[in-house]
Each structure stands twice: as structure tokens, then as C-alpha cells.
Amino acid sequence: MATTTLWDSLLKPFFQTFLINQEELEGLHRLIDWSAGEAKFAPSQPYPDYYHRNFHGITGGYLTVTAALTYDPITRYVLPPNEDWVRQGLIERIGGQPRRILDLGCGTGSLTLALKEQFPQAEVIGLDLSPQMLTMADYKAKQRGLKVVWSQGLAEKTLFPSQAFDLISLALLCHETPPEITQAILRECFRLLSPGGQLLILDGNQAQLRHNEWLTQVFEEPYIQAFARGDLSHALQQAGFEQVKTEEHWWFHQISQGRKPLLVRESRYYPEAEMSLGMA
């Protein structure tokens, strides 16, 4: 028997009634050419089973226009104390001046665009599974005059060359994937980073989620309880990262990070990593 979550019974009606401007969403819906976007970002392979789930009480999950339209308004209020401050915490932990940046599970591109604004000379790519979310991200980039490459695909099995990026970010992705997929994503990040490259992960605070189980029941999140039982620092170490640490960020969140060692056993030099990543 399906259970009714707190999100379904209380928060979703509250958001829809008081916090989400339906007229603005309808206007935005009309402005965006969803058919063209979904064709542009059409998947080249079937969606994995773990993605065919309802997220945040939306039937069809992220493979819907509804999800793409409502994600930003909802996120604005579920990233206390302030969405921009929360994302800025990740950006402030970036070391150096990365030249090539990959934002995995980029969604509607909020962090991706912030990274491009912070590092305007860098090549920035946002990857996501959802054509609808990428369509929204592309629209936002054009509205802000930012040149970002958007790519549809699996975070755990990208088509990018090895050692192609100086920085990879994951924001609010790990709690939405099964633990084995999260570990596969971290291994893929290790492959994609250049020696010394940095991985930064913003997500829910695992310690707080473990000690406050009600937090895992607020939203319809199929994998969040497994995420709460996990340890991202340990997962990063298992994937081969060093200088690993996880810090609490505004109580509700945590930022985990690690670096790929400068010397990797049986490492190879991949000349294709010097190729352009698709940005003129």
C-alpha cells in the first residue's frame, strides 16, 4: 500500500497555494519551446531503472515539464537559510582557477551557471539525464547571456575523455541515486579528473538525516534513507580520492570534497583530454 508522505499531505499544497506563482509558471511554460529542447537533448540510450521513480511527489519524476518548471521555485525554499548562500558554500571551497568544469546532475543549471559566473574563462559543461531539466537550464543560460554546454547522459557513465576536467561538482545528486550508483558516479569522477583535480559534493547532511528520521520522510525521495545511512567521505576514499573531508554546511547540508592524487598507479596520459570540450 502506498504511503502518504508529509510532502503530499501538507507541504505540496502549501507550496502550490502560497509559494509558487502559478501565473508566472504558466507564462514561463509558454515562453520555452519544450518540444525543441526535448529533441535537442533526447537520450541516446534507455533510462536506467533507478530513474523511473516519482521524485518530490511528481508522477514521472524528472522526466516531465512539471518537474522542470517547479524545481527552482521549490528549491528556493528547501535550501535554508538561502539557496544562493548554500550553493556559494561549494564555490568558496574551490581551490585555484579551474579551466574545465563539469557539473554532474546539473538539473536546471543553477550551480552550473553560478560556476560559469565565478570562472568566466573556464569551459563549463552541465550534464543531466532529464531533457526537460536541460531545456530549462539552456533557457536560463540564454537569458543570462552565459555560454555553457549542456549534455544529456548518465553521470555514472559519461562519454567524456579521461582526465578532461580540473573540477567536478555534484549538487543534490547523491541522495537521489541508489548507493551503488553513487559509488559508480564517484569512480567516474575519478576517471574524468586530471591529476590533482578536485571533486566537490553538496548534499543533505547525512549525520542529521540519520538522527532526525523525519527529515527523510518529508519529500518523496526513494533513496534518501539509504543515503542517510552512508558516509560520503568513506565513499570518496573507496573511489581513490585523497585529502577527503566532509563539513557541515548550514546544519541541513554538508559539503564533501576530495582530490585525485597527482600520481595515480598505472595512470596513463590521455592526449584527447587536451581537446576542446565542445565550446568554441
C-alpha angles and dihedrals in degrees: 000000000000115000124223110237126213086249092058097043102040120357100048094053089044093052093046094048103039112013108035118068103217093193091055091049092049090050091049090048090058094047096057123074097222095176092056091046094049090049092048093051098035113151119254092207137028119283113257119253093247090063095057093086138108111256123193092358093298114134107231092023118222094348091084137084088231091063092049093049098045101037096085097045091048095044089053089069103033096057100072136221091021131334094224092049091050094052091041088060089066093046092051090059094058111115120215128342110306115208098195121036130184122193107197119205088012096172110184091354102251095140093034091058092045089054091051091050091049093047106027094169094054126097104242126193127184118200127192139155096229119084089196094055090046090050089056091045091051091050092050092049092052091047089055095041094240123146110222129153114232119203132185116218151090118308090210094052113028125171095229120119121259118269091015100133138057094197134025123186131194117190121186092337107109096063089055097056131066113260094253090054091047089054091048089051091053091051089050090050089053090053093047098048123089116235107288091018120147131235119197124187126191115191146127118312104262094199093052092045090053093050096041105045092177088072089065091054100049097084130032097259112153096198105032097100091055088047090052091055091052135083117225093194090058091045090053091051090049089054091055102260123143133200085044122175140152122210130190111245120196090336094270094063143045135204118213124188144175141167132229109243117256088232115044120187112252089002120168133204112243111200090191088069087073091060121105112267093224102285118121 
